[in-house]
Amino acid sequence: MGTGKIALVDTPNPISPPTPSRSPPFDFFSEMTAVLVPTYNPGSLWVDFLSGLQAQTPAPALCWVLDSESTDGSLAKTELAGLVVHPVARKSFNHGGTRQWGIECLPAGVEFVVFLTQDAVLADPGALGYLLSGFADPEVAAVYGRQAPHPQASAIAAHARHFNYPAKSQTRRWSDKDRLGLKACFLSNAFAAYRLSALRAVGGFSPRVILGEDTHLAARLLQQGHAIRYEAQALVYHSHNYSLTSEFARYFDTGVFHHDENWMIQSYGKAGREGLRFLKSEIRFLLQHAPWRLPEAFVRTALKALAYRLGRSHTRLPMVLKKQLSMHKGFWA
């Protein structure tokens, strides 16, 4: 199945992304904050990423790139921008383990860490400031920001961002699990920040998960009485135009994750109702903006359901097939 590559976009994003806030940024904790960015051949978007990061006001005190042997020339641009590069062996990269390693290397005095992915472009100079403002509430252990689709996102990719990242901010606690189910611990490391004292108190990122290291950590933080903040004013551009095979592979890995970390399902409940709500929203969105993509959306839904079921049953599958179906093939090494 897929390798995680991005499919060609046949139609541009039909929806204009949110207008970034131009209000003065919040000046929270700039001297106590580190920014960590795992990279591997970030490609053409890297110039935009670096420009967005350099424009932040206030500027973060420390920015590290955790690079897994990039060969696309991006390292020269990274160093020219003044970021510190920490090499990571490609074969040892792990979504949770590498991030935790970066945290453990941070100098004393850092109290907050921001994670960005290489394709998440900060939308305005106040994006990091707004993200960190969520820590004004001492109960908040993690904050994640709003993700708007890239200008060339397909209608299907654009809808996913609009559905998962609404315009209204919210703070979630353990008590919200009965109302929200598994959605209560939703969080994305594409653009998120953590209070390091809380993160360390629950053991940090797990190196054992195939994906979802952010949600896995959020679930443990909520269990321990911390709060998770979604800050809609903190905005990045981030989306993926997944091919059918790539989306199948991603949902297979999600099924593996939920099988291996079944305590999350037992603690928070299944995501079935949320999936139905997503499908209804997607149909309405595509009817309005790209009705010709409805057949594709139905095919995607069927493939996602099949892939997820296979992932939940992965212990019954031979290793060679699991490697073929998975997006994160290194997990099975």
Number of C-alpha atoms within 10 A of each C-alpha: 17 19 17 19 14 14 14 12 16 11 12 13 21 18 16 11 16 17 10 16 16 10 11 11 20 18 16 18 18 19 16 15 24 21 22 24 21 23 23 18 16 20 15 11 12 19 16 16 21 19 13 18 22 17 15 18 18 19 18 19 13 19 19 19 23 22 21 19 15 16 11 12 11 19 21 9 13 17 12 11 14 13 18 16 18 13 14 21 11 13 11 12 18 22 22 21 18 20 22 18 16 19 21 12 9 15 10 8 9 19 17 24 23 24 20 22 18 21 21 24 27 27 25 21 24 25 31 32 23 24 28 28 19 27 22 10 11 10 17 22 24 31 28 27 28 28 29 29 26 23 16 18 25 25 24 24 20 28 25 18 21 20 14 15 19 15 14 10 15 12 17 19 20 19 12 16 18 12 10 18 20 22 19 23 27 20 25 22 21 24 27 26 28 24 21 17 13 19 21 14 10 14 12 23 24 20 17 15 21 24 22 21 24 20 20 22 22 27 26 18 25 22 16 14 13 19 22 27 25 25 25 19 22 30 29 27 21 24 21 22 23 21 18 19 20 21 25 27 29 26 24 28 29 25 24 26 22 21 19 17 14 15 12 20 14 10 14 21 17 17 13 11 11 13 13 11 11 15 15 10 16 22 19 14 19 18 13 10 16 17 15 10 16 17 10 13 18 14 11 18 16 13 19 22 16 15 24 24 17 21 27 20 14 19 13 10 11 9 13 9 11 22 17 14 24 28 26 20 15 14 18 11 7
